[in-house]
Amino acid sequence: MKTLYREFIVATLLILLSSMAIAFTLANTVYFAFTKDKVDHQNVAVAEEIISSIEKTHHSKLAAEGYLGTISKLGYQIVLVDGDGNKTFFGAAFTDSYLDEEALETVLTGEVYHGMRNFSDRFLMMSHFSNKLENTVGAPLQLEDGKYGLFLRPTNEVLFSDMHMVIAGFVIAIAI
């Protein structure tokens, strides 16, 4: 009787662990196939909208900083970087505020920086939640005193609402 019970428990645990591994693999596959590019695209659109608003109405750095402070309260971490690499932070602090010079140069030359899409600190989807400055999107911003790079990402509080969807998918995959 005890051996049958033990075999049942072992089989149940193996099935559970196998299901979790399969669900985690599926969740990562879905994230990399669909979600990662979508999140990057959405954040680039937000950055470009903020920049458009600043360039139309807030020409000075001081006015832009006030506007960015307000936007950061809506759930974004924002960094304004000048041509010399000086950073002004708005919103929640980053756990790591290192930014590669190549990323800044990309933005200052007029291109968009896709740090969220290209971030490779970790292979798994958890990199989506990595609170590092490199894990942002960046776009060029022209103010009256020069060129700037505007880097942003949603705060982890906002991202954890995304996490609820991932967990729901994970639970459904395990159930199946």
Salt bridges, closest charged atoms under 4 A:
ASP40 OD2 - HIS114 ND1 2.64
GLU65 OE2 - LYS61 NZ 3.57
ASP121 OD2 - LYS132 NZ 3.12
ASP162 OD2 - HIS128 NE2 3.60
